[in-house]
């Protein structure tokens, strides 16, 4: 193999070897440009050629290394194709993801097959396929033999297809840091895509949360999906949504459109992790991320501490209307609310044109909704084992 990656000597070494190879490939393809020297380009192409003989049949599909390998290879192939072919138009979007492929392990994997057969192979099938997007291969496709057995809903936030519907941040995943990196990728995705309009009492979730609702909750409702997403919000936005949910009238939930248009540039992020693997990762706004470590007692990891709940109990004013006991600064000011309304009007119009907009009215009393904000800091911890409970932990 190329780039000083030693070939595996035993079956146990296959996973670490392939995950290391994928990290090197992803870093190298993002180091390429039209001005790159011949030597760098040849090194990358030599590495891609070595994919043909990778012993994928020996890879443990339940291992963190398998998830790392296929995530990094997906993002390597995407960037490789964008450099060679340029971003696809909306008309060519489906064909681009269906045809762009790597030969690996004596098989050929397209972007669509890597996503739907391998990375999402044991997750929910899409409720519907948005216009211009490729359909998943039929269930008798041989590529489902590579379906990863330990994945969960965070794959929806970690997988970057370049669309403007998602943030342009591609993570260099590594097996020893996988759980924390999946949390960080989820924080970046949710902070970038979840929006609210206090004036219209409207919450907007990313379209991927609608397409794959069953990944987030057995109930498959907008309310339960939103409760999972709340865990990854930066605190200021989380507080605003808490305020909104505490009102007498429950807010509505809509989903943004899936846009078949690429970002001009995708950014590679290599997390510098110095926190313990069991740390709980939360966003504190402006792209900053905070880590807190659960207490250790008798060599057992305690459950992450739940932060003190915000004072969100609605109280009656002298005029009989309901107000909230949280600080007034949590309200959107007029300028921000107006801007949000304009953005939502434009986005909802795109949804209607796309034919895929779905609106769910949240059910239940406002007091019942307060459970979700209180649980915000209980982000996902543990192994990526393909199962999740109703509250999003596994």
PyMOL commands that set and color helices and strands:
alter all, ss='L'
color gray80, all
select helices_A, chain A and resi 12-29+38-53+56-58+64-85+93-99+111-119+142-146+155-158+175-193+207-211+213-215+222-230+235-245+328-330+334-354+366-374
alter helices_A, ss='H'
color red, helices_A
select strands_A, chain A and resi 101-104+107-110+169-171+195-197+202-205+252-255+267-269+279-285+288-293+296-297+300-301+314-316+322-324+359-361
alter strands_A, ss='S'
color yellow, strands_A
deselect
rebuild
show_as cartoon
